[in-house]
Amino acid sequence: MATKHTTKGRASRATTKKGKAPPTDVISSTDDFETLILQGSQSGHYVLKLYVTGTTPRAAQAVASIRTLCEEYLRGRYDLEVIDIYQQPGAAAVEQIIAAPTLIKQEPAPARRIVGNLGDKDKILLSLNIKPDGTEKGENEPTRWIKV
């Protein structure tokens, strides 16, 4: 790319053929962003919210399933808040819950929502980015796709 130096009442600077100066103060925030994401996932602390509808058998099964999974794979590394949308409809409205049960993983990033049957342990582990041995999936590990 050819450059030329021009001076028209201001300091000399290099310009491109089209007359626009190339950016000189470009700041890449990608490295900072990736560092923050990595720090969040290394902390390994999960913040989960489970929205259920009353004391129905399906709600009880969802609560039991998620508590069991958390104790087995995230012992001491999670906060689970169970919210009955009949008792707290405002909380469900804020999170835009349209079906129950709904499990929301708020931390570590990225946030995820799992709606419906929470009895499939492999599906939940995959959605929460947890390996069956209790560790988080690393960046070098390929994503496992499930044919449906």
N, C-alpha and C positions, 0 to 999 in steps of 0.2 A: 504494500500500500504506500503510495507516494505521499510525502508530507511536505509542507512548505511552512515557512515562518512568516507571519504577517504582523505588522504593527500599525494600528490605526488608533492612536490615542490611548492605547492601553499596553500593558506588558506583552511582550512577545510570547506566543505559545504555538505549539505544533497543531496543525489542522489536517484533516483528511482531504481527499479530492473534492468532496462535497462541501467543504468549508466548515464542517462541524468539528469541534475539538473532541479528541478521544477522552473518555472519562479517566481522570487521574486519581480520584479519591473513592474508588469502588471498594466497599467493605463487604466481605462475604460473611454472612451470619450462619451459614450452613454448619461450619465446624462448631460454633457455639450451641446451635440447636441440637446437633447430634450428641454433643457432650451432655447437655441437659437431659435428653431422652435416655441416654445410657446410665446416667446417675440415678434417674428415677427407676429404671428397671433393675439396677443392681441393689437398690435398697430392699426390693423384694416385698414391701409391705402393700398388701392389697386392701382397697377400700371398696366394699361391695354393698349394694342396696338391693333387697329383694322385696318386690311389690306383690302382695297376695290379696285374695278376696275372701275375707272373713275366716271362718274355721271350717271350710269345706275340706273333704278328703284330699282333693287335688292340692289345696294350699298347704295342708299338713305334710303331704308327700314332698312338695317342693322345698319346704323349710327343712325337713329331715334330710333330704338328699343333699342340699347345699351345705348344711352344717357338717354332715359326714364327710363330704368331699373336702371341705376346708380343714377339718381336723386331721384328715389323712395326709393332705398334700401341702397345707399352708399353716400348720400348727404354730401358733405364736406370731404369725406374720400377716394377720388379717383382722379387719373390722367388718362385721356383718350387721347391717341394720335391716330388720324385718319391718315392713310397713304395710298395714292393712288399709287398703284403699277405701274401704267402707268407713273406717274410723278417721282417716286423714285424707279426704278427697282433694284437699288443696295441694298436698305434697304430690299426689298423682298428677294433678293438673300442671304443676310446675315442670315436672319431668316428662310431660306429654305421654303418659302411660295410656295405651289404648287396649291392652289385653293383659291378662294375668294368668299365670305368674310371669313376672318380668324380672330378670336379674341384670343389674347394671354394675359394670366394673368401672369405677371412676379412676382408680390408680392401681398400678402404674399405667401410664399412657401407652397406647391409645385407649380411649374409653370404648367400651363394648356394651351391647345390649343382647341379651338372650331372652327370647320370648317363647312361651309355650312349655312343652314337656321338658322338665329339668332332671329327668331320671336317667338320661343317657350320659354316663360319666365321661366317656371318650369325647363326646361332642362338647361338653362343658370344659374339659381340660384343654381341648384344642382352641376353643373360643377365648379362654382366659390366658392362653399362651403358656401353659404349664405342661412340662413333660411328665409322663407317668412316674418318673423317679423323684418328682417333687421340685425339680429345678425349672427355671424358665428357659424357653428356647432361645438360643443364641442367634446372632446375626448370620453366622456361617451355616446354620442348619437350614436345609430347604423346607419350605412349607409343604405339609402333607395335605394333599387334596383328596376329598372323599367323593366318589362318584355316587350321585343320587338319581 
